[in-house]
Amino acid sequence: MHVQHQAPAPLDGATGVATSMLAPGTEPERVRVDVAVLTAGSELPKHPAGRLQVFYVVAGTGQVAGDDDVRVDVGPGDLVTWEAGERHTTWATTDLTAVIVQRGQP
């Protein structure tokens, strides 16, 4: 067994947002896993998904939007999927923790 402390690091250009990469998945066929921690009132700026992206809310509440800019409320247990290339954003209404999984297209 190996135990390691993995503290989230601030995300450049997104005040109040920190991420921690759990699995790099840098090759297209590999899966990348990150944990995102957003403080209440912070926002992940709109950006395109590099690959199919799954956003799973572990704790807290917020809103998400895709290309259509329609905000949808999310909370613990909600799973959001964005297709590769789809522009999207996330807002935290309370402190929010999410697991983000990205994988190449089949």
LUMGUFI-835792 format. One record per atom (N, C-alpha, C): x, y, z; atom name. Coordinates in nm, 3 decimals, decimal comma, padded with zeros to 5 digits. Layout:
<vodos>
VODO      c1      c2      c3 at
VODO       X       Y       Z CA
...
</vodos>
This chain:
<vodos>
VODO      c1      c2      c3 at
VODO  00,084 -00,118  00,000  N
VODO  00,000  00,000  00,000 CA
VODO  00,088  00,123  00,000  C
VODO  00,038  00,226 -00,067  N
VODO  00,108  00,353 -00,071 CA
VODO  00,006  00,463 -00,047  C
VODO  00,028  00,547  00,051  N
VODO -00,062  00,658  00,081 CA
VODO  00,011  00,787  00,047  C
VODO -00,057  00,872 -00,026  N
VODO  00,004  00,998 -00,070 CA
VODO -00,097  01,110 -00,052  C
VODO -00,053  01,225 -00,003  N
VODO -00,142  01,341  00,009 CA
VODO -00,140  01,416 -00,124  C
VODO -00,256  01,439 -00,180  N
VODO -00,268  01,503 -00,312 CA
VODO -00,352  01,630 -00,293  C
VODO -00,287  01,740 -00,259  N
VODO -00,359  01,865 -00,237 CA
VODO -00,388  01,933 -00,370  C
VODO -00,510  01,983 -00,388  N
VODO -00,541  02,056 -00,511 CA
VODO -00,456  02,182 -00,523  C
VODO -00,414  02,213 -00,646  N
VODO -00,333  02,332 -00,674 CA
VODO -00,420  02,434 -00,746  C
VODO -00,398  02,563 -00,720  N
VODO -00,478  02,666 -00,789 CA
VODO -00,471  02,651 -00,940  C
VODO -00,583  02,673 -01,006  N
VODO -00,591  02,664 -01,152 CA
VODO -00,569  02,803 -01,210  C
VODO -00,468  02,818 -01,294  N
VODO -00,437  02,946 -01,356 CA
VODO -00,558  03,002 -01,429  C
VODO -00,588  03,130 -01,406  N
VODO -00,697  03,197 -01,477 CA
VODO -00,835  03,171 -01,421  C
VODO -00,844  03,100 -01,308  N
VODO -00,976  03,070 -01,250 CA
VODO -00,967  03,090 -01,098  C
VODO -00,986  03,211 -01,053  N
VODO -00,978  03,243 -00,911 CA
VODO -01,077  03,160 -00,832  C
VODO -01,030  03,099 -00,723  N
VODO -01,116  03,018 -00,638 CA
VODO -01,132  02,875 -00,683  C
VODO -01,057  02,835 -00,788  N
VODO -01,067  02,699 -00,840 CA
VODO -00,931  02,632 -00,824  C
VODO -00,932  02,509 -00,773  N
VODO -00,810  02,430 -00,759 CA
VODO -00,838  02,290 -00,811  C
VODO -00,735  02,228 -00,870  N
VODO -00,753  02,092 -00,922 CA
VODO -00,638  02,003 -00,877  C
VODO -00,665  01,876 -00,879  N
VODO -00,565  01,775 -00,846 CA
VODO -00,580  01,661 -00,944  C
VODO -00,473  01,635 -01,023  N
VODO -00,479  01,527 -01,121 CA
VODO -00,453  01,394 -01,052  C
VODO -00,548  01,301 -01,066  N
VODO -00,532  01,170 -01,006 CA
VODO -00,472  01,069 -01,103  C
VODO -00,503  01,083 -01,232  N
VODO -00,448  00,996 -01,336 CA
VODO -00,429  01,083 -01,461  C
VODO -00,305  01,093 -01,512  N
VODO -00,277  01,186 -01,620 CA
VODO -00,346  01,156 -01,752  C
VODO -00,353  01,032 -01,795  N
VODO -00,422  00,997 -01,918 CA
VODO -00,391  01,088 -02,035  C
VODO -00,263  01,109 -02,062  N
VODO -00,224  01,204 -02,167 CA
VODO -00,238  01,149 -02,307  C
VODO -00,243  01,019 -02,324  N
VODO -00,262  00,958 -02,456 CA
VODO -00,411  00,951 -02,486  C
VODO -00,451  00,964 -02,613  N
VODO -00,594  00,967 -02,648 CA
VODO -00,673  00,848 -02,596  C
VODO -00,612  00,730 -02,590  N
VODO -00,687  00,612 -02,548 CA
VODO -00,690  00,596 -02,395  C
VODO -00,620  00,682 -02,325  N
VODO -00,614  00,672 -02,179 CA
VODO -00,717  00,762 -02,114  C
VODO -00,753  00,729 -01,993  N
VODO -00,849  00,808 -01,917 CA
VODO -00,773  00,903 -01,825  C
VODO -00,817  01,028 -01,820  N
VODO -00,760  01,126 -01,728 CA
VODO -00,864  01,153 -01,620  C
VODO -00,819  01,158 -01,494  N
VODO -00,908  01,182 -01,382 CA
VODO -00,854  01,299 -01,299  C
VODO -00,940  01,396 -01,273  N
VODO -00,904  01,512 -01,191 CA
VODO -01,010  01,531 -01,083  C
VODO -00,971  01,597 -00,975  N
VODO -01,066  01,645 -00,875 CA
VODO -01,061  01,796 -00,881  C
VODO -01,177  01,860 -00,890  N
VODO -01,185  02,006 -00,891 CA
VODO -01,254  02,054 -00,764  C
VODO -01,195  02,155 -00,701  N
VODO -01,252  02,215 -00,581 CA
VODO -01,276  02,362 -00,613  C
VODO -01,402  02,404 -00,612  N
VODO -01,438  02,542 -00,642 CA
VODO -01,495  02,606 -00,516  C
VODO -01,446  02,723 -00,481  N
VODO -01,502  02,793 -00,366 CA
VODO -01,632  02,863 -00,409  C
VODO -01,720  02,885 -00,315  N
VODO -01,848  02,950 -00,343 CA
VODO -01,825  03,080 -00,418  C
VODO -01,898  03,099 -00,528  N
VODO -01,887  03,220 -00,608 CA
VODO -01,784  03,214 -00,719  C
VODO -01,706  03,106 -00,724  N
VODO -01,603  03,096 -00,828 CA
VODO -01,660  03,033 -00,955  C
VODO -01,582  03,041 -01,062  N
VODO -01,627  02,994 -01,192 CA
VODO -01,510  02,932 -01,269  C
VODO -01,539  02,821 -01,334  N
VODO -01,445  02,766 -01,432 CA
VODO -01,480  02,836 -01,563  C
VODO -01,389  02,917 -01,617  N
VODO -01,421  02,991 -01,740 CA
VODO -01,460  02,898 -01,854  C
VODO -01,540  02,948 -01,945  N
VODO -01,587  02,869 -02,059 CA
VODO -01,466  02,824 -02,142  C
VODO -01,466  02,695 -02,173  N
VODO -01,357  02,636 -02,250 CA
VODO -01,408  02,511 -02,322  C
VODO -01,340  02,469 -02,430  N
VODO -01,384  02,348 -02,499 CA
VODO -01,333  02,222 -02,427  C
VODO -01,415  02,119 -02,427  N
VODO -01,371  01,990 -02,374 CA
VODO -01,272  01,930 -02,474  C
VODO -01,156  01,891 -02,426  N
VODO -01,056  01,833 -02,515 CA
VODO -01,096  01,694 -02,563  C
VODO -01,168  01,623 -02,477  N
VODO -01,218  01,489 -02,506 CA
VODO -01,354  01,477 -02,441  C
VODO -01,419  01,362 -02,458  N
VODO -01,544  01,337 -02,386 CA
VODO -01,516  01,361 -02,238  C
VODO -01,598  01,441 -02,173  N
VODO -01,572  01,479 -02,034 CA
VODO -01,695  01,453 -01,948  C
VODO -01,671  01,387 -01,836  N
VODO -01,776  01,357 -01,738 CA
VODO -01,741  01,434 -01,611  C
VODO -01,839  01,506 -01,558  N
VODO -01,823  01,592 -01,440 CA
VODO -01,920  01,540 -01,335  C
VODO -01,868  01,481 -01,226  N
VODO -01,951  01,422 -01,122 CA
VODO -01,940  01,506 -00,995  C
VODO -02,052  01,560 -00,949  N
VODO -02,052  01,644 -00,829 CA
VODO -02,052  01,555 -00,705  C
VODO -01,948  01,569 -00,624  N
VODO -01,935  01,492 -00,501 CA
VODO -01,999  01,567 -00,384  C
VODO -01,975  01,698 -00,377  N
VODO -02,028  01,780 -00,267 CA
VODO -02,050  01,922 -00,316  C
VODO -02,147  01,989 -00,255  N
VODO -02,174  02,128 -00,288 CA
VODO -02,275  02,143 -00,400  C
VODO -02,303  02,269 -00,434  N
VODO -02,399  02,298 -00,540 CA
VODO -02,343  02,402 -00,634  C
VODO -02,397  02,402 -00,755  N
VODO -02,353  02,498 -00,854 CA
VODO -02,442  02,493 -00,976  C
VODO -02,388  02,548 -01,084  N
VODO -02,458  02,547 -01,212 CA
VODO -02,356  02,514 -01,320  C
VODO -02,404  02,452 -01,426  N
VODO -02,321  02,420 -01,542 CA
VODO -02,393  02,466 -01,667  C
VODO -02,317  02,488 -01,773  N
VODO -02,376  02,523 -01,902 CA
VODO -02,286  02,469 -02,011  C
VODO -02,348  02,437 -02,125  N
VODO -02,275  02,392 -02,242 CA
VODO -02,272  02,502 -02,346  C
VODO -02,260  02,463 -02,472  N
VODO -02,256  02,558 -02,584 CA
VODO -02,375  02,652 -02,587  C
VODO -02,491  02,606 -02,538  N
VODO -02,614  02,686 -02,547 CA
VODO -02,625  02,792 -02,437  C
VODO -02,530  02,794 -02,342  N
VODO -02,527  02,891 -02,231 CA
VODO -02,648  02,881 -02,138  C
VODO -02,724  02,773 -02,144  N
VODO -02,837  02,753 -02,053 CA
VODO -02,783  02,694 -01,923  C
VODO -02,806  02,766 -01,813  N
VODO -02,757  02,721 -01,683 CA
VODO -02,848  02,612 -01,625  C
VODO -02,785  02,510 -01,571  N
VODO -02,858  02,399 -01,509 CA
VODO -02,800  02,380 -01,369  C
VODO -02,888  02,374 -01,268  N
VODO -02,844  02,351 -01,130 CA
VODO -02,792  02,209 -01,114  C
VODO -02,682  02,194 -01,038  N
VODO -02,626  02,062 -01,008 CA
VODO -02,592  02,054 -00,860  C
VODO -02,591  01,930 -00,811  N
VODO -02,557  01,905 -00,672 CA
VODO -02,504  01,764 -00,657  C
VODO -02,478  01,720 -00,534  N
VODO -02,420  01,588 -00,511 CA
VODO -02,495  01,478 -00,585  C
VODO -02,419  01,394 -00,654  N
VODO -02,474  01,282 -00,728 CA
VODO -02,507  01,314 -00,872  C
VODO -02,502  01,442 -00,911  N
VODO -02,531  01,477 -01,050 CA
VODO -02,410  01,451 -01,138  C
VODO -02,437  01,398 -01,256  N
VODO -02,334  01,363 -01,354 CA
VODO -02,362  01,442 -01,482  C
VODO -02,266  01,522 -01,524  N
VODO -02,279  01,605 -01,644 CA
VODO -02,180  01,552 -01,747  C
VODO -02,223  01,542 -01,872  N
VODO -02,135  01,495 -01,979 CA
VODO -02,128  01,601 -02,088  C
VODO -02,006  01,633 -02,130  N
VODO -01,983  01,723 -02,242 CA
VODO -01,906  01,647 -02,348  C
VODO -01,946  01,664 -02,472  N
VODO -01,879  01,598 -02,584 CA
VODO -01,748  01,669 -02,616  C
VODO -01,656  01,600 -02,679  N
VODO -01,529  01,660 -02,720 CA
VODO -01,557  01,784 -02,804  C
VODO -01,490  01,893 -02,771  N
VODO -01,505  02,018 -02,845 CA
VODO -01,618  02,107 -02,793  C
VODO -01,709  02,051 -02,712  N
VODO -01,821  02,131 -02,661 CA
VODO -01,770  02,232 -02,558  C
VODO -01,801  02,359 -02,581  N
VODO -01,763  02,464 -02,487 CA
VODO -01,856  02,457 -02,366  C
VODO -01,799  02,474 -02,247  N
VODO -01,877  02,460 -02,125 CA
VODO -01,816  02,540 -02,012  C
VODO -01,893  02,559 -01,908  N
VODO -01,848  02,632 -01,790 CA
VODO -01,920  02,580 -01,667  C
VODO -01,863  02,611 -01,550  N
VODO -01,921  02,570 -01,422 CA
VODO -01,913  02,687 -01,324  C
VODO -02,020  02,708 -01,247  N
VODO -02,023  02,809 -01,142 CA
VODO -02,051  02,738 -01,010  C
VODO -01,986  02,780 -00,902  N
VODO -02,011  02,723 -00,770 CA
VODO -02,098  02,818 -00,690  C
VODO -02,216  02,771 -00,646  N
VODO -02,301  02,853 -00,561 CA
VODO -02,265  02,832 -00,414  C
VODO -02,213  02,714 -00,382  N
VODO -02,152  02,686 -00,251 CA
VODO -02,017  02,624 -00,283  C
VODO -01,934  02,598 -00,183  N
VODO -01,810  02,524 -00,210 CA
VODO -01,851  02,394 -00,280  C
VODO -01,783  02,361 -00,389  N
VODO -01,822  02,248 -00,471 CA
VODO -01,700  02,162 -00,500  C
VODO -01,714  02,032 -00,486  N
VODO -01,609  01,937 -00,521 CA
VODO -01,664  01,842 -00,627  C
VODO -01,588  01,823 -00,734  N
VODO -01,631  01,736 -00,844 CA
VODO -01,514  01,651 -00,891  C
VODO -01,546  01,533 -00,939  N
VODO -01,450  01,446 -01,005 CA
VODO -01,474  01,462 -01,156  C
VODO -01,365  01,486 -01,230  N
VODO -01,374  01,505 -01,375 CA
VODO -01,299  01,390 -01,442  C
VODO -01,369  01,318 -01,529  N
VODO -01,309  01,208 -01,601 CA
VODO -01,314  01,242 -01,750  C
VODO -01,200  01,233 -01,817  N
VODO -01,193  01,260 -01,960 CA
VODO -01,136  01,137 -02,030  C
VODO -01,194  01,103 -02,143  N
VODO -01,143  00,990 -02,218 CA
VODO -01,157  01,018 -02,368  C
VODO -01,075  00,948 -02,445  N
VODO -01,082  00,962 -02,590 CA
VODO -01,213  00,906 -02,643  C
VODO -01,249  00,950 -02,760  N
VODO -01,371  00,900 -02,823 CA
VODO -01,349  00,756 -02,869  C
VODO -01,453  00,671 -02,860  N
VODO -01,440  00,532 -02,905 CA
VODO -01,426  00,526 -03,057  C
</vodos>
